[in-house]
Structures are given as structure tokens and as C-alpha cells.
């Protein structure tokens, strides 16, 4: 009887061992890998275009792995614009990954210098490429990566004065601006930071609409309202009385959402009659 009990216990122990082994994940052994997980423009201004790229480095070993640095470069229309290096990579735990973000910008002059090729190709070809270097002690080879995007040649929308309504010294005063989308993709006016200037004195204007959608090669009207306070009303009255024919100007910036990031439009419309 004891022999039978010992045999049953041995069988049960073996079954538990096999079940435990079957439930464990297979041991992962392999070199690290890298990929570009995100790459796009984020902000378009008259003087430059900002971009952001992200890479994901995955450690497929069970043990932690150190990385030495990332060397990377940016090309515009197959022409290298700059190179740089990033050496603050973190130790990556076994079977884990780390994400590294690379913000950079391309000035509009460099873009315009390549305008012939951009127009021929129908867009601006930007390549983000580089190499991740694992620690020398790991024995792993460098890991190259590369990603190319093609975005339309950005154009800053046109802004013009479309009229003013109401009494200038009241909260009913409105300034209307016409915004024409000169791009071949839709824009949505998101926010406006603007001011009214009378005789060198500035007064804040408020955007009264939540958003205005501008189709490709289409136009829309944005309405700006005076931000009124008693002191501001008196200041405007005194400023206006300094001139027989008072003029005002409107300045500031308009932010628009687009598939290629934010487009920032500068506004300066001068010498309009009250």
C-alpha cells in the first residue's frame, strides 16, 4: 500500500511540473529590434515647419539591455539637411521596450530651395533615418531604421479685412476677417489671439466662434469681438479723440488644425477706418 501511495504522489508531482512548464511563456532569445512608430509634421509657420519622429526600441532578451546612442539624420528631397546624435538612452528591461522622441524643424528657405523637385513630385518628401547602437558588451550589431513621409507643400492661408459692425466703444463692436485656405487639404480655425490697435494702443479681441472649417481653396469668415471693461472703453474713447480721422489695425495669429499639424497664420491688417 505505501508503494502505491508513493507512486501516485510521484505521478501527481510530475503532472504539476509539466503543467507549470506548459503555462510558462517560451524563453525569448534574440537581438533587439527598432522601428519608427510615428513621424509627421506638427506645426507649420511662415518661416519653418516643425516635425516629430518617434522610434521604439524593443529588447527581446530576458535580461536587461543597455544601449549606447542613436545617430540620426533628416533628408529633404533626397538631400541631407543635418545629422545629430542622442546618447541618453535608458537601460531596457527584459522583454520591454523604450520610446524615444526626436523633434526637429526645417526652415522654409530650405523647403523653397527644393521647390522644383517638390512640385514635380506633388509633395515634400522628408526622410528620417538613423542607427541605434546597443552597448558594445551586448555583442549585438547596430540597428538601422528609416521612414519617409510625403506631405503637400504648405501654404499660409490668406487673411483679409471683411468689415466691422457696431459701435467701437461697446461690446457689440465686431471685426470680420476673411480667411482663404490656399492648401489642397481642409483647415479648421481653432483659436485666434488677436488685438485691435488704435493710435498705438492695443486692445484684446475675442474670437466668438468655436471653429470655422475651411475646405481646400475655400474661404470662411471669422468674427472678433471687443473684450470690454469700463477702463478699456474710456481708453478707446480718449485714444480715438486724438485724431480727426481715427484708424485702427488688427494683428495677432490664427491657429488652424490640419492633417499635417497646426498651421499658424500671422495677421496684420492696417489702416482701417472706424
Secondary structure, 3 states (H helix, E strand, C coil): CHHHHHHHHHHHHHHHHHHHHHHCCCCCCCCCEEEEEEEEEEEECCCEEEEEEEEEEECCCCCCECEEEEEEEEEECCEEEEEEEECCCCCECCCCEEEEEEEEEEEHHHHHHCHHHHHHHCCEEEEEEEEEEECHHHCCCCEEEEEEEEECCCCCCEEEEEEEECCCCCCCCEEEEEEECCCCCCEEEEEEEEEEEECCEEEEEEECCCCEEECCCCEEEEEEEECCCHHHHHHHHHHHHCCCCCEEEEEEEEEEEECCEEEEEEEEEEEEEC
